[in-house]
Amino acid sequence: MSQKDEFHNLEDGVGGLLRELAPGLTTRIFAGEQAMLSVVTIAPHASGTLHHHPEEQWGVLLEGTAIRVQGDEEIPVKKGDFWRTPGNVPHTMRAGPEGARVLDIFSPPRPEYRKPGKGFGA
């Protein structure tokens, strides 16, 4: 594998494993040995399904506005905000009127995100 294969761009929409998480939510997943990135696009007012997983997750809001549902709280987030979600804490996102784009980072990588599929689970 060429070192060039290890480089990607957030704007070009190329590469990664594509996955539809829910209606209006799609992601491109890039898996490494110890971490995984997921670039999630959320349509205006679309919402994910409340879910949890054992992996630690960090998120960065790249574009738009959203409500981060984490545990029993709803927290408004704007471009540039980032957060940590410990393993097994229920969470989801609800996009604002302009939609949202989020960079999620998982450690360790989520096994179910290493293969094509739909939804947040296996």
N, C-alpha and C positions, 0 to 999 in steps of 0.2 A: 504494500500500500504506500502510495506517495504521501509525503507530508502535506501536500496541497489538499489531499482528501480530508484533512483534519480541520480545514478552514471553511467557515460558513458566513452567511450574511443575513441579518434579521429582515432586511427589506426585500430581498429578491424572491422569497417564497419557494425556493428550490431546496431540495434535499430533505433528509429526515424521513421518519416514518409518519405517514399521515393517519390521523385517527379522528373520527367524529365522536365527541364526548357526549353531546346532547343536541337537540335541535338548536341551531344558532351558535354552537360552540365547536370549533375545530382546533386541532393542534398539529404541530410538526414536532416530532420527538427525536432528540439526539442523545444516544446512550453511550456512555463510556464505561470504564471498569468500576469506578467508585462513585460516580455521580451521573446525573441525567438532567438534560435541559428539555423543557417543553414550552414551545412558543404558542400560546393560546389566543385565538381570535374569537371575540364574543360579539355577536350582533347586538344592535341597540335593544335594550330592555330584556335581552335573553338572560337566562339563569341556568346554572348548573344544578345538579342533583346533590343534596347534602350527602356526603360520604366521608369515609375515613380510611386510613391505611397505616401500617406500622412505620413507614419511612418518614423521616423528617423532611419538611418541605419549606423552602423559602420562595417568596414571590415578589416581583417588581412590576408595578403598573407602568407600562411603556407608553400607552396612549389612552385617552378617554378618561372616564370616571366610572366608578363602580361602588358597590357595597360588598365588603368582605364579610361573609358570615363565618364566624369562627367560634366554636363552642356555642354558648347561648347569647353571644353578642353580635350586633350588626354594626360594622365600622365603615364609614365612608372613606374611600381612598381616591387620590388624584394622581396624575402623572408624576412619577418620581418617588412615590411612596413605596416602601417595601416592608415585608413582614415575615415572621417565622411562624410556622405551624408545627408544633411537636407531633410526633407519631401518635396515631389513634385519636386525635382531636377532630370531631366532626367539623366540616367546612365546605364552603362553596363560594361562588361569586355571582353577582347580579349586575349586569352592565347598566350604565346610565343611558341617556337618550342618544349619545353619539357612538355608543358601543365602547369596546375596550380591547386592549391587547396586553397580555400578561406574559412575563417570562417566569416560569416556575423552575426551581432547581430542587432535585430530589437526591437524597443520600441515605442509604445506598439506592441504586437505581430500582425502579419498580418493575418486577418481573413481568407483570401483565402489559406494561407499556413497551416491551421489547418485540411484540408481535402485532400484526394488524388486527383490528377489531373495532368495536364500538363501545362507548360507555366508559365509565371511570374504573370498572373492575375488569376481571379476566375475560 
